[in-house]
Amino acid sequence: MTPGAISSDQLATLLQERTPHALIDVRERAAFERGHIFRATPLPRRLLETRLPMVVNNIAEYRAAGFVTMPGTDR
């Protein structure tokens, strides 16, 4: 699985597993409210860098695994 996007089959597998994960919907609030994936957390892309650490408890683990990069930083 690569960072950024996953297939519906990969998502189904992830939701069935007990491994820690974060499913973040980066669309704006109005689009999220029109419909979203069950268990997705709304976090508009424009707020991603500042609010992601508040949403994802183990941000260091996600960074180390390569699933999180912070735009404009070396992290």
C-alpha positions in Angstrom: 0.0 0.0 0.0 1.4 3.4 -0.9 0.8 6.6 1.0 -1.9 8.8 -0.4 -4.5 6.6 -1.9 -5.7 3.0 -1.5 -8.1 0.8 -3.3 -11.5 -0.1 -2.0 -10.2 -3.7 -1.4 -7.2 -2.4 0.6 -9.5 -0.2 2.7 -11.9 -3.1 3.4 -8.9 -5.2 4.6 -7.6 -2.3 6.7 -10.9 -1.8 8.4 -11.1 -5.5 9.3 -7.6 -5.6 10.8 -6.8 -4.4 14.3 -3.7 -2.5 13.3 -3.7 1.2 14.1 -4.7 3.4 11.1 -6.1 6.7 10.3 -8.6 7.3 7.5 -8.6 11.0 6.7 -10.9 12.7 4.2 -9.0 15.8 3.0 -11.9 17.4 1.1 -13.6 20.5 2.4 -16.4 20.2 5.0 -19.3 20.6 2.5 -18.0 17.8 0.3 -17.5 15.5 3.4 -21.0 16.2 4.6 -22.5 15.2 1.2 -21.0 11.8 1.7 -17.9 10.1 3.1 -16.4 6.7 3.9 -17.6 5.2 7.2 -15.1 6.0 10.0 -13.3 8.8 8.0 -12.2 11.8 9.9 -12.7 15.2 8.1 -9.5 17.2 7.9 -9.4 19.6 5.0 -6.2 19.6 3.1 -5.5 23.3 3.9 -5.5 22.4 7.6 -3.6 19.1 7.3 -0.2 20.2 8.4 -1.3 22.0 11.6 -4.0 19.6 12.7 -2.8 16.1 11.8 -0.9 15.6 15.0 -4.1 16.3 17.0 -6.0 13.7 14.9 -3.4 10.9 14.7 -2.2 9.8 18.1 0.9 8.0 17.0 2.1 10.4 14.4 5.8 9.4 14.9 4.9 5.8 13.9 3.1 6.9 10.8 6.0 9.2 9.8 8.5 6.4 10.4 6.5 4.0 8.2 6.4 6.6 5.4 2.7 7.1 5.6 2.9 10.8 6.6 4.9 13.6 5.1 4.6 17.2 6.1 4.7 19.6 3.2 7.4 22.2 3.5 9.4 20.2 6.1 11.9 17.4 6.1 9.5 15.3 8.2 
